Amino acid sequence: MKFKLPAFLENIESPVEGEVALRRFAANPLAFGGDLDLFSAGANGALSGNASENSAIVVGIDEVGRGPLAGPVVACAAVLKSPDALLTLNDSKKLSRPKREAMFDAVKDACACYAIASASVEEIDEINILEADFLAMRRALQALGFPGLNETAPEIPIEVKGSLKDAANVILNEAQRNEGSSNGFPNILIAVDGNLKIRGVPAEKQMPIVKGDGRIASISAASILAKVFRDRYMDKLEELYPGYGFDKHAGYGTKAHLDAIRRQGFTPAHRKSFHPKSL
């Protein structure tokens, strides 16, 4: 099922503004009336309506690498220390590679926790790219301590900082400083870039957000971390398989990449299920 952009995010002008709005929703969905149908009202984590807006966790999640002919798909789940922890956050596709690289460490520092995970070329060919995308996302969430997941370890080691419990402590401490009280473990909302929910993760804990990497700061952070991580991995593939230009096109089907395949053939890093008909 594809989801549309929630009405309360339609007029968002910056990722920070979107992050603030989403945390307010996560803390008190009852205040948003018509958007309540995004969540079930059952047990096991339905969001409550009485939490402070400063005691909600938004886990931004994004992926990179769905379209290339080679290399893994990479997903990142990220929680910011605060909505304005890094004002320069934006969609990674709108940033040049040097700009993303320059921001990489600052984005990590702005996160209370994050995890970067992947699904391999073999997994993409076996279960298809969408399911591999979901697998990488579940692995990232599992690495942060999201309950109920039991995924195998990916081929590429997961990069992780902290956990959802660590993020909860950061956010609750901030709420206590600002308000003099806290409300226990914060509500958790997974903000997924795109129009689909992640298969295998409780639907009531998720909100798909169309073009979320330009609307929600935590998704922007996840987008940059995933993109830089994958770009660096593709650099290593160019060292392993020189002459393909993986360090330049990151595995996408550019003319230079297609010409290299015609000259040198496919490598083990190429997806068998993505072979262009023109080759």
C-alpha positions in Angstrom: 0.0 0.0 0.0 1.4 3.4 -1.0 0.9 6.3 1.3 0.5 10.0 0.6 2.2 12.9 2.4 0.4 13.6 5.7 -1.4 16.9 5.6 0.5 18.5 8.5 3.7 18.2 6.5 2.5 19.6 3.2 3.7 23.2 3.8 7.0 22.4 5.5 9.8 24.7 4.4 12.9 23.1 5.9 14.0 19.7 7.3 14.3 21.2 10.8 10.7 22.5 10.6 9.6 19.1 9.5 11.5 17.3 12.3 9.8 19.6 14.9 6.3 18.9 13.4 7.0 15.1 13.3 8.2 15.0 16.9 5.1 16.9 18.0 3.0 14.3 16.1 4.9 11.4 17.6 4.5 12.8 21.1 0.8 13.6 20.7 -1.0 12.1 17.7 -4.4 12.7 19.2 -3.8 16.4 18.5 -3.6 15.8 14.8 -7.1 14.4 14.3 -7.3 13.3 10.7 -3.8 11.8 10.7 -4.7 9.2 13.4 -5.5 6.6 10.8 -1.7 6.3 10.2 -1.5 4.3 13.5 -3.4 1.4 15.0 -4.8 2.0 18.4 -3.9 -1.4 19.7 -1.2 -2.6 22.2 2.5 -3.2 21.6 3.5 0.4 20.9 0.5 2.4 19.8 1.5 6.0 20.3 0.0 7.6 23.3 -1.6 11.0 23.4 -0.2 12.4 26.6 3.5 12.6 26.0 5.5 15.8 25.9 6.6 17.0 22.5 10.2 17.0 23.8 10.0 13.3 24.7 9.4 11.6 21.3 12.0 9.8 19.2 11.8 10.1 15.4 14.0 7.5 13.7 14.7 8.8 10.2 15.5 6.0 7.7 16.6 6.2 4.1 18.4 4.0 1.6 20.7 4.5 -1.3 21.6 2.1 -4.2 18.3 0.9 -5.5 19.0 1.7 -9.1 22.7 0.8 -9.8 23.8 -2.1 -11.8 26.4 -3.0 -9.2 27.1 -2.9 -5.5 24.9 -3.3 -2.4 21.9 -1.4 -1.3 22.6 0.6 1.9 20.2 1.9 4.5 20.7 4.2 7.5 18.5 4.7 10.6 19.3 7.9 12.5 18.0 9.8 15.5 19.1 13.4 16.0 19.9 14.8 19.4 17.5 17.7 18.6 15.6 18.9 15.5 18.1 21.7 15.0 21.3 19.7 15.8 22.6 20.5 12.3 21.0 23.3 10.4 22.7 22.4 7.1 21.0 19.0 6.8 19.2 18.4 3.4 18.6 15.7 0.9 21.9 14.0 0.0 21.0 14.1 -3.7 21.0 17.9 -3.6 24.6 17.9 -2.2 27.8 17.3 -4.1 30.0 14.4 -3.0 32.6 16.8 -1.6 29.9 18.5 0.4 28.5 15.2 1.7 32.0 14.1 2.7 32.6 17.4 4.5 29.4 17.0 6.4 29.8 13.3 7.3 31.5 13.6 10.7 29.2 16.6 11.7 26.1 14.5 10.8 27.4 11.7 13.0 28.0 14.1 15.9 24.5 15.5 15.5 23.0 12.0 16.0 22.1 10.6 19.3 22.4 7.2 17.6 22.6 5.8 14.1 23.2 2.6 12.3 24.2 2.0 8.6 23.5 -1.5 7.2 23.3 -3.1 3.8 22.0 -6.0 1.7 24.4 -7.7 -0.7 24.3 -8.1 -4.5 23.5 -11.8 -3.9 20.6 -10.9 -1.6 19.3 -8.4 -4.1 19.4 -11.0 -6.9 17.7 -13.6 -4.6 14.9 -11.6 -3.1 14.6 -8.6 -5.4 15.7 -5.0 -4.8 12.6 -3.9 -2.8 12.8 -6.7 -0.3 16.6 -6.2 -0.1 15.9 -2.6 0.6 13.6 -3.5 3.5 16.2 -6.1 4.8 18.9 -3.4 5.0 16.5 -1.1 6.8 15.5 -3.8 9.3 19.2 -4.6 9.9 19.8 -0.9 10.7 16.9 -0.8 13.1 17.9 -4.0 14.8 21.4 -2.6 15.3 19.8 0.3 17.2 17.9 -2.1 19.5 14.5 -1.9 17.9 12.6 -4.9 19.4 11.2 -7.9 17.6 13.7 -8.1 14.7 16.0 -11.1 14.1 17.9 -10.5 10.9 21.2 -12.2 9.9 24.4 -10.0 9.9 25.1 -8.4 6.5 28.1 -9.1 4.4 29.4 -5.6 5.1 29.8 -4.9 8.8 27.2 -2.5 10.2 28.5 0.9 11.4 26.6 1.8 14.5 26.7 4.5 17.2 24.6 4.2 20.3 21.1 2.8 20.5 17.5 3.8 20.9 18.0 3.6 24.7 20.9 6.1 24.4 18.8 8.4 22.3 16.0 8.1 24.8 18.3 9.3 27.6 19.5 12.2 25.5 15.9 13.3 24.7 14.5 12.7 28.2 17.4 14.6 29.7 16.7 17.5 27.4 13.0 17.4 28.3 13.8 17.4 32.0 16.1 20.4 31.6 13.4 22.3 29.6 10.3 21.2 31.6 11.5 19.9 34.9 9.9 16.4 34.3 9.9 13.5 31.9 7.4 10.8 30.9 9.4 7.6 30.9 10.6 6.0 27.6 9.7 8.3 24.7 7.3 7.4 22.0 9.1 6.1 18.9 8.1 6.9 15.3 10.0 5.5 12.3 10.0 8.1 9.5 10.6 6.3 6.2 11.6 8.1 3.1 9.2 7.3 0.3 5.6 6.1 0.1 5.9 2.6 1.6 6.2 1.1 5.0 9.0 -1.3 5.8 7.8 -4.9 5.6 8.5 -6.8 8.8 8.3 -3.8 11.1 5.1 -2.9 13.0 3.1 -0.7 10.7 1.7 1.4 13.6 5.3 2.5 14.4 5.9 3.9 10.9 5.1 6.9 8.8 6.2 7.0 5.1 7.1 10.5 4.0 7.3 11.3 0.3 10.5 13.2 -0.4 11.2 12.9 3.3 15.0 13.4 2.8 14.2 17.0 2.0 11.4 17.4 4.6 12.6 15.7 7.8 16.0 16.4 9.3 16.5 12.9 10.7 15.8 11.4 7.2 18.2 14.0 5.7 20.9 12.8 8.2 20.2 9.1 7.3 20.4 10.0 3.6 23.8 11.6 3.9 25.3 8.9 6.1 24.0 6.1 3.8 25.2 7.9 0.7 28.7 8.6 1.9 29.1 5.0 3.3 28.1 3.5 0.0 30.2 5.9 -2.1 33.2 4.9 0.0 32.4 1.2 -0.4 32.2 1.7 -4.2 35.6 3.3 -4.1 37.0 0.1 -2.7 35.2 -1.9 -5.4 37.1 0.3 -8.0 40.4 -0.8 -6.4 39.3 -4.4 -6.5 37.9 -4.2 -10.1 39.8 -1.4 -11.7 38.6 0.2 -14.9 34.9 0.2 -14.3 34.7 3.7 -12.7 32.8 2.6 -9.6 34.4 5.5 -7.8 32.8 7.9 -10.3 29.4 6.6 -11.1 28.8 4.4 -7.9 27.6 1.5 -10.0 24.8 3.4 -11.9 24.3 2.6 -15.6 26.2 5.5 -17.1 27.5 5.3 -20.6 31.1 4.9 -19.3 30.0 2.1 -17.0 28.2 0.2 -19.8 31.2 0.7 -22.1 33.4 -0.8 -19.4 31.2 -3.8 -19.1 31.3 -4.3 -22.8 35.1 -4.2 -22.7 35.8 -6.2 -19.5 32.6 -8.1 -18.8 30.7 -8.4 -15.6 32.3 -8.6 -12.1 31.0 -10.4 -9.0 29.9 -7.0 -7.8 27.4 -6.7 -10.6 23.7 -7.6 -10.0 22.7 -10.4 -12.3 19.1 -9.4 -12.1 19.9 -5.8 -13.3 21.7 -6.7 -16.6 20.6 -4.1 -19.2 19.0 -5.5 -22.4 21.5 -3.5 -24.4 24.4 -5.6 -23.1 
